[in-house]
């Protein structure tokens, strides 16, 4: 599981058929304290996340699991919206 923050939407007029009807969002990867950790990525949305939401996403082959038994062309999939993260020195 990875954490990130939704920063925008992506529109593609030409795409693989397995992506038809699926929302693509731009996600800034973060650590669980909310600090950015790398370049933004494009992720498929399965939970109706919105811009500004802190989310959990999976990547690599795990990103296709929510769409089984079919195959979907994705490297990252949003699987949850984070409401709160608690840790020893506080939460964001």
C-alpha positions as CSV (number, residue, x, y, z in Angstrom):
1,X,0.0,0.0,0.0
2,X,1.1,3.5,-0.8
3,X,-0.2,6.9,0.2
4,X,-0.8,9.9,-2.1
5,X,-2.8,13.0,-2.6
6,X,-5.0,13.5,-5.7
7,X,-3.9,16.6,-7.6
8,X,-5.9,16.5,-10.8
9,X,-7.8,14.5,-13.5
10,X,-6.5,13.0,-16.7
11,X,-8.5,12.8,-19.9
12,X,-7.5,10.5,-22.7
13,X,-9.4,10.5,-26.0
14,X,-7.5,7.4,-27.3
15,X,-6.9,4.6,-24.8
16,X,-6.8,0.8,-24.3
17,X,-10.3,-0.7,-24.4
18,X,-9.9,-1.9,-20.8
19,X,-9.8,1.7,-19.7
20,X,-13.1,2.7,-21.2
21,X,-15.4,4.2,-18.6
22,X,-12.8,4.4,-15.9
23,X,-11.6,7.6,-14.2
24,X,-8.0,8.5,-14.4
25,X,-6.6,10.7,-11.6
26,X,-3.2,12.4,-11.1
27,X,-1.7,11.4,-7.7
28,X,1.2,12.9,-5.9
29,X,2.9,10.0,-3.9
30,X,3.4,10.9,-0.2
31,X,4.7,9.3,2.9
32,X,2.0,8.6,5.6
33,X,2.9,12.0,7.1
34,X,1.7,13.8,3.9
35,X,5.1,14.8,2.5
36,X,5.7,14.4,-1.2
37,X,8.0,11.5,-2.1
38,X,8.3,11.4,-5.8
39,X,6.9,12.4,-9.2
40,X,3.2,12.4,-9.8
41,X,1.6,9.3,-11.3
42,X,-1.6,8.5,-13.1
43,X,-3.9,6.0,-11.3
44,X,-7.3,4.4,-11.9
45,X,-9.9,5.4,-9.4
46,X,-12.1,2.8,-7.8
47,X,-13.4,4.8,-4.9
48,X,-14.7,8.1,-6.4
49,X,-11.8,10.1,-5.0
50,X,-11.6,13.9,-5.6
51,X,-9.0,16.5,-6.0
52,X,-7.3,17.1,-2.6
53,X,-8.2,13.7,-1.1
54,X,-5.5,11.7,0.6
55,X,-5.7,8.2,-0.9
56,X,-4.2,4.7,-0.7
57,X,-3.1,3.1,-3.9
58,X,-1.5,-0.1,-5.1
59,X,1.0,-0.5,-7.9
60,X,2.5,-3.1,-10.1
61,X,0.6,-6.3,-10.7
62,X,-1.5,-5.6,-7.5
63,X,-3.1,-2.7,-9.4
64,X,-5.1,-5.0,-11.6
65,X,-6.6,-7.1,-8.7
66,X,-9.7,-4.8,-8.3
67,X,-10.7,-5.5,-11.9
68,X,-10.4,-9.3,-12.0
69,X,-11.3,-11.6,-13.6
70,X,-10.7,-9.2,-16.6
71,X,-7.4,-7.6,-17.4
72,X,-6.9,-3.9,-17.1
73,X,-4.0,-1.9,-18.4
74,X,-2.8,-0.1,-15.2
75,X,0.3,0.4,-13.1
76,X,-1.5,2.1,-10.2
77,X,-5.0,1.9,-8.8
78,X,-6.6,4.0,-6.0
79,X,-8.2,1.6,-3.5
80,X,-9.1,3.8,-0.5
81,X,-9.6,7.3,0.8
82,X,-7.6,8.1,3.9
83,X,-9.6,9.9,6.6
84,X,-6.9,9.8,9.2
85,X,-3.4,8.5,9.8
86,X,-2.2,8.1,13.4
87,X,1.5,7.8,14.3
88,X,3.6,8.4,17.4
89,X,4.3,12.1,16.6
90,X,0.8,13.1,15.6
91,X,-1.4,12.8,12.5
92,X,-2.1,14.9,9.5
